Amino acid sequence: MQRDLFHQELPDFKKAIIIGASSGMGRELARILTRNNYRVGITGRREHLLKELYNENPAQYIYRAFDIRDLSKTAKNLNELIKELGGLDLFIMSSGIGYINLELDSEPEFQTIDTNVTAFTDVITFAYRYFLENKKGHIVGITSIAALRGNKSAPAYNASKAYQVNYLEGLRQKSVSLKIPIYITDVRPGFVATQMAKGENLFWVASPEKAAKQIYRAIRRKKRKVYITKRWRIYAWLIQLFPAFMYEKI
Ligand SMILES: NC(=O)c1ccc[n+]([C@@H]2O[C@H](COP(=O)([O-])OP(=O)(O)OC[C@H]3O[C@@H](n4cnc5c(N)ncnc54)[C@H](OP(=O)(O)O)[C@@H]3O)[C@@H](O)[C@H]2O)c1
């Protein structure tokens, strides 16, 4: 068959959006996806960082700078990104914040809830409804090992991550009961060397590159949940075994 000289064939990219791709695991995941035949819509508030990432591969990135806490703008921004991408196969929610809050000040607690609970719910439900309409899709939430128990130094952070884990499980159950292939992957990192890794006595700290590689493998396998890095599975098992009266004394 003769090729149409006037029509340049565009590679058949898969399409993804990453919320929180301006730094950390989100940025590394974006890089991996572009190397694996994805066109990626990248978001975050720090536009200069999104622009830097975009410049690495303008053919495969589009970017939008916005704050997910501004609930009135999120749907518009995401609809525009999906339109520009020409659809959506994969939605990754990596945005999150957390504070060590020994004084139990209200401000950091409520900021954490605004981002990790309210805005999280807003973007995740947007993605789920989109995939429901299109009868397929894959949602990935970067939650945390912190979801598994409470924490005296950052109570809102751990509680917000428990909310995320539970929310994602609810959506997974919904997909199964509706018999619609919308896959939900819950990614639970331990410590990863990003600006989010706060506090002393950090251990088993992975680079964001290594973390992203393992996350991508879990995405390809459509895993329900994954600990990042793998050895955090052991910690997860142990921390859940701890009886409350012992855990309280740590
Ligand atoms: N690093 C760790 O040890 C660790 C461990 C367990 C779980 N996690 C989770 O992993 C996820 C990714 O964090 P990371 O470690 O890669 O740290 P990071 O480099 O700080 O990435 C966080 C991302 O969230 C975005 N973000 C924060 N608030 C936002 C807002 N209001 N609107 C839009 N985007 C916002 C940031 O972008 P802008 O600042 O540009 O908006 C940034 O891209 C988080 O959910 C975190 O809770 C991290």
The ligand as a Gaussian input file, in Angstrom:
#p B3LYP/6-31G(d) Opt

LIG

0 1
 N        8.468000      10.949000      49.850000
 C        8.012000      10.063000      50.710000
 O        8.750000       9.568000      51.587000
 C        6.577000       9.589000      50.608000
 C        6.208000       8.465000      51.355000
 C        4.905000       7.999000      51.286000
 C        3.983000       8.646000      50.464000
 N        4.359000       9.749000      49.757000
 C        3.328000      10.383000      48.908000
 O        3.809000      10.450000      47.598000
 C        3.129000      11.503000      46.902000
 C        4.139000      12.272000      46.061000
 O        5.041000      12.952000      46.926000
 P        6.604000      13.047000      46.651000
 O        7.274000      12.254000      47.707000
 O        6.899000      12.735000      45.223000
 O        6.901000      14.579000      47.048000
 P        6.879000      15.937000      46.236000
 O        8.081000      16.037000      45.387000
 O        6.657000      16.974000      47.271000
 O        5.592000      15.843000      45.286000
 C        4.345000      16.298000      45.679000
 C        3.622000      16.806000      44.466000
 O        2.338000      17.252000      44.903000
 C        2.046000      18.472000      44.247000
 N        1.084000      19.235000      45.031000
 C        1.108000      19.472000      46.372000
 N        0.078000      20.264000      46.700000
 C       -0.605000      20.527000      45.548000
 C       -1.736000      21.317000      45.237000
 N       -2.402000      21.981000      46.181000
 N       -2.156000      21.382000      43.946000
 C       -1.491000      20.703000      42.987000
 N       -0.412000      19.943000      43.218000
 C        0.037000      19.876000      44.485000
 C        3.408000      19.159000      44.167000
 O        3.413000      20.122000      43.146000
 P        3.423000      21.714000      43.398000
 O        4.128000      21.983000      44.694000
 O        4.125000      22.243000      42.194000
 O        1.988000      22.086000      43.430000
 C        4.308000      17.981000      43.798000
 O        4.314000      17.805000      42.410000
 C        2.431000      12.332000      47.987000
 O        1.047000      12.048000      47.950000
 C        3.025000      11.821000      49.283000
 O        2.114000      11.910000      50.361000
 C        5.628000      10.232000      49.817000

